């Protein structure tokens, strides 16, 4: 029996731990990514590990295009694992780990500290620490924080409290995946030991910045007020952002005494009831006080990213136009067309709250960014070019973190393959965002021809989804799940490695699912599903017919009255108009929320109870007029495109109407609107609507497998 003491460095122990637990080869690049070191360093460490393994009768074998694997007797592997646990490796930090540690140390220190302290903590020379400080100083500068080094006094940070807190939030978010936070929250819901849960989910270096007791209480309050009662439609990532912000706010304001006026509390309760309840509950539970600026920031977090609560209501047509322009530009750069309706839907769904955050100066964090840049370089670089154009259109700079998320959506379509005959049904559960989920789904369907991804589900909605849907064979998740059949769950990382694809294959074999597997489901649920699909298709068709029937073009020498008075007069006598005045009021109300002008075309649109049917009116002016746009700027307008939809029309009608404004990204469409006859304009709009209708039918068939 060997002495149960392994003389390995901390890094060597981590490599050995990863290899000894795996039954399949592990890519060297994957090990390097986890430890934040180079592949060459991994290879050097493997050479040092080999003599130790030889004592156990084991050896490291390299598999071509697969990775490295420890081979040998299973009992001897168990001995290594046992000895590995018993041994206490020498604590060793990679340069990146040490630099992140220094950032966290400096952010929590309240007085100057000597370099000697850090050199002892990280087992390196003072010169190495001094060099590290030079490397991390620019990172602090991005938050307007100065790293000060004073001989005889020590090292400290100089900056505003808001900037220091932004830096803490960034370092925690950008180095901890959302999946880790969600797993932690799930454990807290199950009343698992808090300290143990924190240790297993969140790296030690970040735990020093977060008070775990406060974290637990904050999550419990938010879980009761927001999640369980479904008072908002915040995503899991939004919940994580809000929890971390509140924990930091409570921790860093704990010595501040605040007296809020009664009228302020009443105003908060009336205008932002959700925020009022959060503030009230936390102040009672934790004996804390939130100053006005903190409450305003909570309002931004809850209402500023949530389309269901008093947030900026973005023009749906304008938003979809931005998205289609972005896709079109990216297609040009990549040289590939994406005929994928779900891409437009996914990007629109993602970009609405993202744009809200950007305009309201809320940070967007993306811990996957380094991997996205490396693994999807071509797609990311194309998105950088497209995002620059998009920034010019929306008037807000798009940061790298957000471009990374946009790249995930584009990547899902870029890497997707043609549909094959799928025999195993699966869903993807993911917390990093809808784009990440779509990318995982696309890669799986490309690599594993027998799997059909039938849906993408949030971990918070999984339980309800399973109850209301047909039986599935496999759940592919980036988040640890509870209360599900563990035999069907396959855990993967947000960017899905080659090794994880192999694990999915092995899971299918274990479950007895392969290319020959056949599903024998009862037909009745499928028939009911088909009826819903047919109704959807019928609504799209009805919308197309209404729009084609109600197109009119009017050429005008000059508008003597106001624009809306002229539009009001033009409605008189139209068979589909019930009340012109109501339509004008609704158009004015929508216009106040923001103008939508493209190539001297002003798109004026609204839902209204004043119309019986959808209609399109093109008003062409002989001389352009000056149109007041956003930010009190004025733009020349030569054409007014009026689009109106009944207030109670189904969503399919409004979507089809939006296809007309979305077509303005095509130069030929714009040119026809400006120069051609009424008959030609009608034929062109009809052609675009028919094309969109056919694409939507194809998408429905694709999603239902028919």
C-alpha positions as CSV (number, residue, x, y, z in Angstrom):
1,X,0.0,0.0,0.0
2,X,1.4,3.4,-1.0
3,X,1.7,6.2,1.5
4,X,-1.4,8.4,1.1
5,X,0.6,11.6,0.5
6,X,0.9,13.1,-3.0
7,X,3.6,15.7,-3.3
8,X,2.0,17.8,-6.0
9,X,1.5,21.5,-6.5
10,X,-2.0,22.9,-6.3
11,X,-2.2,23.2,-10.1
12,X,-1.0,19.6,-10.6
13,X,-3.6,18.4,-8.1
14,X,-6.4,20.2,-10.0
15,X,-5.3,18.6,-13.3
16,X,-5.1,15.2,-11.8
17,X,-8.5,15.7,-10.1
18,X,-10.1,16.6,-13.5
19,X,-8.5,13.6,-15.3
20,X,-9.2,11.0,-12.6
21,X,-12.9,11.8,-12.5
22,X,-13.3,11.5,-16.3
23,X,-14.1,8.3,-18.1
24,X,-13.5,10.0,-21.5
25,X,-10.5,12.0,-22.9
26,X,-10.3,15.6,-21.7
27,X,-9.0,18.2,-24.1
28,X,-5.8,20.0,-23.0
29,X,-7.4,23.3,-24.1
30,X,-10.3,22.6,-21.7
31,X,-7.9,22.1,-18.8
32,X,-6.0,25.3,-19.7
33,X,-9.2,27.3,-19.8
34,X,-10.3,26.1,-16.4
35,X,-7.0,26.8,-14.8
36,X,-6.3,30.1,-16.8
37,X,-3.0,28.8,-18.1
38,X,-1.5,28.0,-21.5
39,X,-1.7,24.5,-23.1
40,X,2.1,24.3,-23.0
41,X,1.9,24.7,-19.2
42,X,-0.6,21.9,-19.0
43,X,1.6,19.7,-21.0
44,X,4.6,20.4,-18.7
45,X,2.5,19.7,-15.6
46,X,1.3,16.4,-17.1
47,X,5.0,15.4,-17.5
48,X,5.4,16.1,-13.7
49,X,2.3,14.0,-12.9
50,X,3.3,10.9,-14.8
51,X,5.9,9.5,-12.3
52,X,3.3,9.8,-9.5
53,X,0.7,7.9,-11.5
54,X,3.3,5.3,-12.4
55,X,3.6,4.3,-8.7
56,X,-0.1,3.4,-8.9
57,X,0.3,1.4,-12.1
58,X,-1.5,4.1,-14.1
59,X,-0.5,6.2,-17.0
60,X,-1.6,9.2,-19.0
61,X,-2.5,8.4,-22.6
62,X,-3.0,11.0,-25.3
63,X,-5.9,10.4,-27.8
64,X,-5.6,12.1,-31.1
65,X,-8.2,14.8,-31.6
66,X,-9.8,13.8,-28.3
67,X,-7.5,14.8,-25.4
68,X,-5.8,13.0,-22.6
69,X,-7.0,10.1,-20.4
70,X,-5.8,8.2,-17.4
71,X,-5.8,4.4,-18.1
72,X,-5.4,1.5,-15.7
73,X,-7.2,-0.5,-13.0
74,X,-10.3,1.2,-11.6
75,X,-9.4,0.3,-8.0
76,X,-6.0,2.0,-8.4
77,X,-7.8,5.1,-9.7
78,X,-9.9,5.1,-6.6
79,X,-6.7,4.9,-4.5
80,X,-5.4,8.0,-6.3
81,X,-8.6,9.8,-5.7
82,X,-8.6,8.9,-2.0
83,X,-5.0,10.0,-1.6
84,X,-5.6,13.2,-3.5
85,X,-8.4,14.1,-1.1
86,X,-6.1,13.4,1.9
87,X,-3.2,15.3,0.6
88,X,-2.9,19.1,1.1
89,X,-1.3,20.5,-2.1
90,X,1.0,23.5,-2.0
91,X,-1.2,26.5,-2.7
92,X,-0.3,27.9,-6.1
93,X,-1.8,30.7,-8.1
94,X,-1.7,31.3,-11.9
95,X,-0.9,34.9,-12.9
96,X,-4.5,35.5,-13.7
97,X,-5.8,34.0,-10.4
98,X,-3.3,36.1,-8.5
99,X,-4.3,39.3,-10.4
100,X,-8.0,38.7,-9.8
101,X,-7.2,38.0,-6.2
102,X,-5.3,41.3,-5.9
103,X,-8.3,43.2,-7.5
104,X,-10.6,41.7,-4.9
105,X,-8.2,42.4,-2.0
106,X,-7.9,46.0,-3.0
107,X,-11.6,46.5,-3.4
108,X,-12.4,45.4,0.1
109,X,-9.4,47.0,1.9
110,X,-10.2,50.2,3.8
111,X,-6.7,51.4,4.5
112,X,-3.3,51.3,2.6
113,X,-1.5,47.9,2.7
114,X,2.1,47.1,2.0
115,X,3.3,45.0,-1.0
116,X,4.9,42.6,1.5
117,X,1.5,41.5,2.7
118,X,0.4,40.5,-0.8
119,X,3.7,38.8,-1.5
120,X,3.3,36.5,1.5
121,X,-0.3,35.8,0.7
122,X,0.4,34.7,-2.8
123,X,3.8,33.1,-2.2
124,X,5.6,35.3,-4.8
125,X,8.3,38.0,-4.6
126,X,7.4,41.7,-4.0
127,X,8.7,42.4,-7.6
128,X,6.1,40.0,-9.0
129,X,3.3,41.7,-7.0
130,X,4.5,45.1,-8.2
131,X,4.4,43.9,-11.8
132,X,0.9,42.5,-11.2
133,X,-0.3,45.9,-9.8
134,X,1.0,47.6,-13.0
135,X,-1.0,45.1,-15.1
136,X,-4.3,45.5,-13.2
137,X,-4.1,49.3,-12.9
138,X,-5.6,49.9,-16.4
139,X,-8.6,47.7,-15.4
140,X,-9.3,50.0,-12.4
141,X,-9.0,53.1,-14.7
142,X,-11.9,51.8,-16.8
143,X,-14.0,52.5,-13.7
144,X,-12.4,55.9,-13.0
145,X,-10.5,54.4,-10.0
146,X,-6.9,55.2,-9.4
147,X,-4.5,52.5,-8.0
148,X,-2.2,54.5,-5.7
149,X,1.3,53.2,-4.7
150,X,3.0,55.3,-2.0
151,X,6.4,54.3,-0.6
152,X,6.2,53.9,3.2
153,X,2.4,54.0,3.2
154,X,1.3,51.1,0.9
155,X,-1.2,50.4,-1.8
156,X,-4.8,51.7,-1.9
157,X,-7.6,52.7,-4.3
158,X,-8.9,56.2,-4.8
159,X,-12.3,56.6,-6.4
160,X,-16.0,57.4,-5.8
161,X,-18.2,54.9,-4.0
162,X,-20.4,54.3,-7.1
163,X,-17.3,53.5,-9.2
164,X,-15.9,51.1,-6.6
165,X,-19.2,49.3,-6.4
166,X,-19.3,49.1,-10.2
167,X,-15.9,47.5,-10.1
168,X,-16.9,45.0,-7.5
169,X,-20.0,44.0,-9.5
170,X,-18.0,43.6,-12.7
171,X,-15.3,41.4,-11.1
172,X,-17.9,39.2,-9.5
173,X,-20.1,38.9,-12.6
174,X,-17.4,38.5,-15.3
175,X,-15.7,35.6,-13.5
176,X,-18.7,33.7,-12.3
177,X,-21.2,32.1,-14.7
178,X,-24.9,32.7,-14.2
179,X,-25.3,28.9,-13.8
180,X,-23.3,29.0,-10.6
181,X,-25.5,31.7,-9.1
182,X,-28.7,29.8,-10.1
183,X,-27.4,26.6,-8.6
184,X,-26.7,28.5,-5.4
185,X,-30.2,30.0,-5.3
186,X,-31.7,26.6,-5.9
187,X,-29.8,25.2,-2.9
188,X,-30.9,28.1,-0.7
189,X,-34.6,27.4,-1.7
190,X,-34.0,23.7,-0.6
191,X,-32.6,25.0,2.7
192,X,-29.2,23.3,2.2
193,X,-26.4,24.4,4.5
194,X,-25.5,27.9,3.3
195,X,-21.8,27.9,3.9
196,X,-21.4,24.6,2.1
197,X,-23.5,25.8,-0.8
198,X,-21.5,29.0,-1.1
199,X,-18.2,27.1,-1.1
200,X,-19.3,24.7,-3.9
201,X,-20.9,27.4,-6.2
202,X,-18.8,30.6,-5.8
203,X,-15.0,30.8,-5.9
204,X,-13.4,31.8,-2.5
205,X,-11.9,35.0,-3.9
206,X,-15.3,36.5,-4.6
207,X,-16.9,35.3,-1.4
208,X,-14.8,37.8,0.4
209,X,-16.6,40.6,-1.4
210,X,-20.1,39.2,-0.8
211,X,-21.7,38.8,2.7
212,X,-23.3,35.3,2.5
213,X,-25.8,36.0,5.3
214,X,-27.1,39.1,3.5
215,X,-27.1,37.2,0.2
216,X,-29.4,34.5,1.6
217,X,-31.9,37.0,3.1
218,X,-31.9,39.2,-0.1
219,X,-32.6,36.1,-2.3
220,X,-35.4,34.9,0.0
221,X,-37.1,38.3,-0.1
222,X,-36.9,38.6,-3.9
223,X,-37.9,35.0,-4.3
224,X,-41.1,35.6,-2.3
225,X,-41.9,39.0,-3.9
226,X,-40.9,38.6,-7.5
227,X,-40.4,35.0,-8.5
228,X,-43.0,33.0,-6.6
229,X,-45.7,35.7,-7.2
230,X,-44.7,36.3,-10.8
231,X,-44.9,40.0,-10.4
232,X,-42.3,40.7,-13.1
233,X,-41.0,39.0,-16.2
234,X,-37.3,39.5,-15.2
235,X,-35.0,36.9,-16.6
236,X,-32.7,34.8,-14.4
237,X,-29.8,37.0,-15.4
238,X,-31.7,40.1,-14.3
239,X,-32.5,38.5,-10.9
240,X,-28.8,37.7,-10.4
241,X,-27.9,41.3,-11.2
242,X,-30.5,42.6,-8.8
243,X,-29.5,40.2,-5.9
244,X,-25.8,41.2,-6.2
245,X,-26.6,44.9,-6.4
246,X,-28.8,44.8,-3.3
247,X,-26.2,42.8,-1.3
248,X,-23.5,45.3,-2.2
249,X,-25.8,48.2,-1.4
250,X,-26.7,46.9,2.0
251,X,-23.1,46.0,2.9
252,X,-21.7,49.4,1.8
253,X,-24.5,51.5,3.3
254,X,-24.8,49.7,6.6
255,X,-23.6,52.6,8.7
256,X,-25.7,55.2,6.9
257,X,-28.8,56.4,8.7
258,X,-31.7,57.5,6.4
259,X,-35.0,59.1,7.2
260,X,-37.5,58.9,4.3
261,X,-40.3,61.4,4.1
262,X,-43.9,60.0,4.2
263,X,-44.7,61.6,0.9
264,X,-41.7,60.0,-0.7
265,X,-42.8,56.6,0.5
266,X,-46.3,57.1,-0.7
267,X,-45.1,58.2,-4.1
268,X,-42.8,55.1,-4.3
269,X,-45.7,52.8,-3.3
270,X,-48.1,54.3,-5.9
271,X,-45.7,54.5,-8.8
272,X,-43.3,51.6,-8.2
273,X,-45.2,49.1,-5.9
274,X,-42.8,46.2,-6.6
275,X,-39.7,48.3,-5.5
276,X,-41.6,49.7,-2.5
277,X,-42.3,46.1,-1.3
278,X,-38.6,45.1,-1.9
279,X,-37.3,48.1,0.1
280,X,-39.8,47.7,2.9
281,X,-39.2,43.9,3.3
282,X,-35.4,44.2,3.2
283,X,-35.4,47.1,5.7
284,X,-37.5,45.0,8.1
285,X,-35.5,41.8,7.6
286,X,-32.0,43.1,7.7
287,X,-32.4,46.3,9.7
288,X,-30.9,48.4,6.9
289,X,-31.9,51.7,5.2
290,X,-31.8,52.6,1.5
291,X,-31.0,56.2,0.6
292,X,-32.8,57.8,-2.3
293,X,-30.1,57.1,-4.9
294,X,-30.1,53.4,-4.0
295,X,-33.9,53.2,-4.4
296,X,-33.6,54.9,-7.8
297,X,-31.1,52.3,-8.9
298,X,-33.4,49.5,-7.7
299,X,-36.1,51.0,-9.8
300,X,-33.8,50.9,-12.8
301,X,-33.0,47.3,-12.2
302,X,-36.6,46.2,-11.8
303,X,-38.5,48.5,-14.2
304,X,-35.7,49.6,-16.5
305,X,-35.1,46.0,-17.9
306,X,-38.7,44.8,-17.6
307,X,-41.0,45.4,-20.6
308,X,-44.0,44.6,-18.4
309,X,-43.4,47.4,-15.8
310,X,-43.3,51.1,-16.7
311,X,-40.1,50.7,-18.7
312,X,-39.3,52.6,-21.9
313,X,-41.8,51.2,-24.4
314,X,-39.7,50.7,-27.5
315,X,-41.3,51.1,-30.9
316,X,-41.8,47.5,-31.9
317,X,-41.4,48.3,-35.6
318,X,-38.3,50.3,-34.9
319,X,-36.8,47.5,-32.8
320,X,-37.4,44.9,-35.4
321,X,-36.0,47.2,-38.1
322,X,-32.7,47.6,-36.0
323,X,-32.5,43.8,-35.6
324,X,-33.1,43.1,-39.3
325,X,-30.5,45.7,-40.3
326,X,-28.0,44.1,-37.9
327,X,-28.7,40.6,-39.3
328,X,-28.4,41.9,-42.9
329,X,-25.1,43.6,-42.2
330,X,-23.7,40.5,-40.5
331,X,-24.8,38.3,-43.4
332,X,-22.9,40.6,-45.8
333,X,-19.7,40.3,-43.6
334,X,-20.0,36.5,-43.2
335,X,-21.2,35.9,-46.8
336,X,-24.0,33.7,-45.6
337,X,-27.8,34.2,-45.6
338,X,-29.8,33.3,-42.5
339,X,-33.4,32.3,-43.6
340,X,-34.2,31.8,-39.9
341,X,-37.4,33.4,-38.5
342,X,-36.3,32.3,-34.9
343,X,-33.1,34.4,-35.3
344,X,-35.2,37.6,-35.7
345,X,-37.5,36.6,-32.9
346,X,-34.6,35.7,-30.6
347,X,-32.6,38.8,-31.2
348,X,-35.7,41.1,-30.9
349,X,-36.5,39.4,-27.6
350,X,-33.0,39.8,-26.3
351,X,-32.3,43.3,-27.6
352,X,-35.4,45.1,-26.1
353,X,-34.2,44.8,-22.5
354,X,-30.5,45.1,-23.5
355,X,-31.2,48.4,-25.2
356,X,-33.1,49.6,-22.1
357,X,-30.0,48.8,-20.0
358,X,-27.7,50.6,-22.4
359,X,-29.7,53.7,-22.5
360,X,-30.1,53.8,-18.8
361,X,-26.4,53.2,-18.3
362,X,-26.9,49.8,-16.5
363,X,-23.8,47.6,-17.0
364,X,-24.0,44.4,-19.1
365,X,-21.8,41.6,-17.9
366,X,-20.7,38.6,-19.9
367,X,-18.5,36.0,-18.3
368,X,-18.5,34.0,-21.5
369,X,-16.9,36.8,-23.6
370,X,-13.3,35.5,-23.7
371,X,-14.5,32.0,-24.9
372,X,-16.9,33.6,-27.4
373,X,-14.0,35.7,-28.8
374,X,-11.8,32.6,-29.1
375,X,-14.2,29.9,-30.2
376,X,-16.4,31.9,-32.5
377,X,-13.9,34.5,-33.7
378,X,-15.3,34.9,-37.2
379,X,-18.9,35.4,-36.0
380,X,-17.8,37.7,-33.2
381,X,-15.7,39.9,-35.5
382,X,-18.6,40.2,-37.9
383,X,-20.9,41.2,-35.1
384,X,-18.4,43.9,-34.0
385,X,-18.6,45.5,-37.5
386,X,-22.5,45.2,-37.5
387,X,-22.7,46.6,-33.9
388,X,-20.8,49.7,-34.9
389,X,-23.4,50.5,-37.6
390,X,-26.2,49.6,-35.1
391,X,-24.6,52.0,-32.5
392,X,-24.8,54.8,-35.0
393,X,-28.5,54.1,-35.6
394,X,-29.6,53.9,-31.9
395,X,-27.2,56.6,-30.6
396,X,-25.8,54.4,-27.9
397,X,-22.4,52.7,-27.9
398,X,-22.7,48.9,-27.7
399,X,-20.0,47.3,-25.4
400,X,-18.1,44.1,-26.1
401,X,-20.1,42.3,-23.5
402,X,-23.3,42.9,-25.4
403,X,-21.7,42.1,-28.8
404,X,-20.8,38.8,-27.3
405,X,-24.4,38.0,-26.6
406,X,-25.4,39.2,-30.1
407,X,-22.7,36.8,-31.5
408,X,-24.3,33.9,-29.7
409,X,-27.6,34.5,-31.5
410,X,-25.9,34.9,-34.9
411,X,-23.7,31.9,-34.2
412,X,-26.7,29.7,-33.6
413,X,-27.9,30.3,-37.2
414,X,-24.4,30.4,-38.7
415,X,-23.6,26.9,-37.4
416,X,-27.0,25.3,-37.7
417,X,-27.3,22.5,-40.3
418,X,-30.2,21.3,-42.4
419,X,-32.9,19.3,-40.6
420,X,-32.3,15.5,-40.5
421,X,-34.6,12.7,-39.4
422,X,-34.6,13.1,-35.6
423,X,-35.5,10.2,-33.4
424,X,-34.8,11.4,-29.9
425,X,-36.6,14.4,-28.4
426,X,-34.7,16.8,-26.1
427,X,-35.0,20.2,-24.6
428,X,-32.2,22.7,-23.7
429,X,-32.2,24.4,-20.2
430,X,-29.9,27.3,-19.9
431,X,-29.3,30.4,-17.7
432,X,-26.8,32.4,-19.7
433,X,-29.4,33.7,-22.1
434,X,-31.6,32.7,-25.0
435,X,-28.7,33.2,-27.5
436,X,-26.5,30.7,-25.6
437,X,-29.4,28.2,-25.6
438,X,-30.0,28.6,-29.4
439,X,-26.2,28.1,-30.0
440,X,-26.2,24.9,-27.9
441,X,-29.3,23.6,-29.7
442,X,-27.8,24.3,-33.1
443,X,-24.5,22.6,-32.3
444,X,-26.2,19.5,-30.9
445,X,-28.5,19.2,-34.0
446,X,-25.4,19.5,-36.2
447,X,-23.3,17.0,-34.3
448,X,-26.0,14.6,-33.2
449,X,-28.3,13.8,-36.1
450,X,-30.7,11.7,-34.0
451,X,-31.6,14.5,-31.6
452,X,-34.4,16.9,-32.2
453,X,-34.4,20.0,-29.9
454,X,-38.1,20.7,-29.4
455,X,-37.8,23.6,-27.1
456,X,-35.5,26.0,-25.1
457,X,-36.7,26.4,-21.5
458,X,-35.7,28.6,-18.6
459,X,-34.8,26.6,-15.4
460,X,-37.4,28.5,-13.5
461,X,-40.1,27.4,-15.9
462,X,-38.9,23.8,-16.3
463,X,-41.3,22.2,-13.8
464,X,-44.4,23.7,-15.5
465,X,-43.1,22.9,-18.9
466,X,-42.7,19.2,-18.1
467,X,-46.2,19.1,-16.7
468,X,-47.8,20.6,-19.8
469,X,-45.8,18.9,-22.6
470,X,-45.3,15.5,-24.1
471,X,-42.7,13.1,-22.9
472,X,-39.1,13.9,-23.8
473,X,-36.0,11.6,-23.9
474,X,-33.3,14.0,-22.8
475,X,-32.8,17.3,-20.9
476,X,-29.6,19.0,-21.8
477,X,-28.9,21.6,-19.1
478,X,-26.2,24.1,-18.2
479,X,-27.8,24.4,-14.7
480,X,-28.0,21.8,-12.0
481,X,-31.7,20.7,-11.8
482,X,-33.8,19.5,-9.0
483,X,-37.0,17.5,-8.9
484,X,-36.4,16.0,-12.4
485,X,-35.5,12.5,-13.5
486,X,-31.7,12.6,-13.2
487,X,-31.4,9.7,-15.7
488,X,-32.5,12.0,-18.4
489,X,-30.3,15.0,-17.5
490,X,-27.0,15.7,-19.3
491,X,-25.0,18.6,-17.8
492,X,-23.0,20.7,-20.2
493,X,-21.2,24.1,-20.2
494,X,-22.7,27.2,-21.9
495,X,-20.4,26.9,-24.9
496,X,-20.6,23.1,-25.3
497,X,-17.2,21.3,-25.7
498,X,-16.3,18.4,-27.9
499,X,-16.1,16.2,-24.8
500,X,-19.6,17.2,-23.7
501,X,-21.0,16.2,-27.1
502,X,-19.4,12.8,-26.5
503,X,-21.0,12.6,-23.1
504,X,-24.4,13.3,-24.7
505,X,-23.8,10.4,-27.1
506,X,-23.0,8.2,-24.2
507,X,-26.1,9.3,-22.3
508,X,-28.2,8.4,-25.4
509,X,-26.6,4.9,-25.5
510,X,-27.2,4.4,-21.8
511,X,-30.8,5.3,-22.2
512,X,-31.1,3.0,-25.1
513,X,-31.8,5.8,-27.6
514,X,-30.1,5.7,-31.0
515,X,-30.9,6.2,-34.7
516,X,-33.4,3.3,-34.6
517,X,-35.4,4.6,-31.7
518,X,-39.0,5.2,-32.6
519,X,-41.6,7.2,-30.6
520,X,-45.1,5.7,-30.3
521,X,-47.1,8.7,-29.0
522,X,-50.8,8.9,-29.1
523,X,-52.1,10.9,-32.0
524,X,-54.6,13.0,-30.2
525,X,-52.2,15.6,-28.6
526,X,-50.5,16.0,-32.0
527,X,-53.9,16.7,-33.7
528,X,-54.7,19.3,-31.1
529,X,-51.3,20.9,-31.6
530,X,-51.9,21.0,-35.3
531,X,-55.2,22.8,-34.8
532,X,-53.3,25.6,-32.9
533,X,-50.8,25.8,-35.7
534,X,-53.5,26.0,-38.4
535,X,-55.1,28.8,-36.5
536,X,-51.8,30.7,-36.3
537,X,-51.3,30.2,-40.0
538,X,-54.9,31.3,-40.7
539,X,-54.3,34.5,-38.7
540,X,-51.2,35.3,-40.7
541,X,-53.1,34.8,-43.9
542,X,-56.0,36.9,-42.8
543,X,-53.6,39.7,-41.9
544,X,-51.9,39.5,-45.3
545,X,-55.3,39.8,-47.1
546,X,-56.4,42.8,-45.0
547,X,-53.2,44.7,-45.6
548,X,-53.2,44.0,-49.4
549,X,-56.8,45.0,-49.6
550,X,-56.3,48.2,-47.7
551,X,-53.2,49.8,-49.3
552,X,-53.6,53.4,-50.6
553,X,-51.0,55.8,-52.0
554,X,-51.5,59.6,-52.1
555,X,-49.3,62.2,-53.7
556,X,-49.4,65.7,-52.1
557,X,-48.0,69.0,-53.3
558,X,-47.9,70.5,-49.8
559,X,-49.4,70.0,-46.3
560,X,-50.9,73.4,-45.2
561,X,-52.3,72.2,-41.9
562,X,-50.4,70.1,-39.3
563,X,-49.4,66.6,-40.4
564,X,-51.9,64.8,-38.2
565,X,-54.7,67.1,-39.3
566,X,-53.9,66.2,-42.9
567,X,-53.9,62.5,-42.0
568,X,-57.2,62.9,-40.2
569,X,-58.7,64.4,-43.3
570,X,-57.3,61.6,-45.5
571,X,-59.2,59.0,-43.4
572,X,-62.6,60.4,-44.2
573,X,-64.8,58.0,-46.1
574,X,-62.6,55.0,-45.7
575,X,-64.8,51.9,-45.2
576,X,-62.5,50.3,-42.6
577,X,-62.3,53.5,-40.4
578,X,-64.8,53.7,-37.5
579,X,-63.5,56.8,-35.8
580,X,-60.8,59.0,-37.4
581,X,-60.3,61.1,-34.3
582,X,-59.5,58.0,-32.2
583,X,-57.0,56.8,-34.7
584,X,-55.3,60.3,-34.7
585,X,-55.1,60.3,-30.9
586,X,-53.5,56.9,-30.9
587,X,-51.0,57.8,-33.6
588,X,-50.0,61.0,-31.7
589,X,-49.6,59.0,-28.4
590,X,-47.3,56.5,-30.2
591,X,-45.3,59.3,-31.9
592,X,-44.6,60.9,-28.5
593,X,-42.8,57.7,-27.4
594,X,-40.3,58.3,-30.2
595,X,-40.1,58.9,-33.9
596,X,-39.2,56.3,-36.5
597,X,-37.5,57.8,-39.6
598,X,-35.6,55.8,-42.3
599,X,-34.3,57.3,-45.5
600,X,-36.7,60.3,-45.3
601,X,-39.6,58.0,-44.6
602,X,-41.5,58.6,-41.4
603,X,-43.3,55.5,-40.1
604,X,-46.4,56.5,-38.1
605,X,-48.2,53.6,-36.6
606,X,-50.4,52.4,-33.8
607,X,-53.0,50.0,-32.5
608,X,-56.4,51.7,-32.4
609,X,-60.1,51.1,-31.5
610,X,-60.9,53.5,-34.3
611,X,-60.4,51.0,-37.2
612,X,-62.1,47.8,-38.2
613,X,-59.2,46.4,-40.2
614,X,-55.5,46.9,-40.7
615,X,-54.6,49.4,-43.3
616,X,-51.5,51.0,-45.0
617,X,-51.4,54.6,-46.3
618,X,-48.4,56.0,-48.2
619,X,-48.4,59.8,-48.3
620,X,-45.7,61.2,-50.7
621,X,-44.8,64.8,-50.5
622,X,-43.6,67.0,-53.4
623,X,-41.4,68.9,-51.0
624,X,-39.8,67.3,-47.9
625,X,-41.0,68.7,-44.6
626,X,-39.0,69.1,-41.3
627,X,-40.0,66.3,-38.9
628,X,-39.2,66.6,-35.2
629,X,-37.5,63.4,-34.1
630,X,-35.9,62.1,-30.9
631,X,-33.7,64.4,-28.7
632,X,-35.4,67.5,-30.2
633,X,-33.6,67.0,-33.6
634,X,-35.3,67.6,-37.0
635,X,-35.0,65.4,-40.1
636,X,-36.3,65.9,-43.6
637,X,-39.3,63.7,-44.5
638,X,-40.5,63.1,-48.0
639,X,-42.9,60.2,-47.3
640,X,-45.3,59.4,-44.4
641,X,-46.0,55.7,-44.1
642,X,-49.1,55.2,-41.9
643,X,-49.7,51.7,-40.5
644,X,-52.8,51.1,-38.3
645,X,-54.0,47.9,-36.7
646,X,-57.2,47.3,-34.6
647,X,-56.6,47.4,-30.9
648,X,-57.9,43.8,-30.3
649,X,-56.3,42.2,-33.4
650,X,-54.3,39.0,-32.7
651,X,-50.5,39.3,-32.4
652,X,-50.1,37.6,-35.8
653,X,-51.8,40.7,-37.4
654,X,-49.4,43.1,-35.8
655,X,-46.4,41.0,-36.7
656,X,-47.4,40.9,-40.4
657,X,-47.9,44.7,-40.3
658,X,-44.4,45.0,-38.9
659,X,-43.0,43.1,-42.0
660,X,-43.8,46.2,-44.1
661,X,-41.6,48.5,-42.1
662,X,-39.0,45.8,-41.8
663,X,-38.8,45.7,-45.6
664,X,-37.4,49.2,-45.6
665,X,-33.9,47.8,-45.0
666,X,-34.0,46.9,-48.8
667,X,-33.0,49.7,-51.1
668,X,-35.3,48.4,-53.9
669,X,-38.3,48.5,-51.5
670,X,-37.5,52.1,-50.5
671,X,-37.0,53.1,-54.1
672,X,-40.3,51.6,-55.2
673,X,-42.1,53.4,-52.3
674,X,-40.6,56.7,-53.4
675,X,-40.8,56.6,-57.2
676,X,-43.2,54.0,-58.5
677,X,-47.0,54.0,-59.2
678,X,-49.6,53.0,-56.7
679,X,-50.2,49.7,-58.5
680,X,-46.5,48.8,-58.5
681,X,-46.3,49.7,-54.8
682,X,-49.2,47.4,-54.0
683,X,-47.7,44.5,-55.9
684,X,-44.4,45.0,-54.2
685,X,-45.9,45.0,-50.7
686,X,-48.1,42.0,-51.6
687,X,-44.9,40.2,-52.7
688,X,-43.1,40.9,-49.5
689,X,-46.1,39.9,-47.3
690,X,-46.5,36.7,-49.2
691,X,-42.8,35.9,-48.9
692,X,-43.0,36.5,-45.1
693,X,-46.2,34.4,-44.9
694,X,-44.5,31.5,-46.5
695,X,-41.5,31.8,-44.3
696,X,-43.7,31.7,-41.2
697,X,-45.5,28.6,-42.4
698,X,-42.1,26.9,-43.0
699,X,-41.0,27.9,-39.5
700,X,-44.1,26.5,-37.9
701,X,-43.7,23.2,-39.8
702,X,-40.0,23.1,-38.9
703,X,-40.8,23.6,-35.2
704,X,-43.6,21.0,-35.1
705,X,-41.6,18.5,-37.2
706,X,-44.2,18.3,-40.0
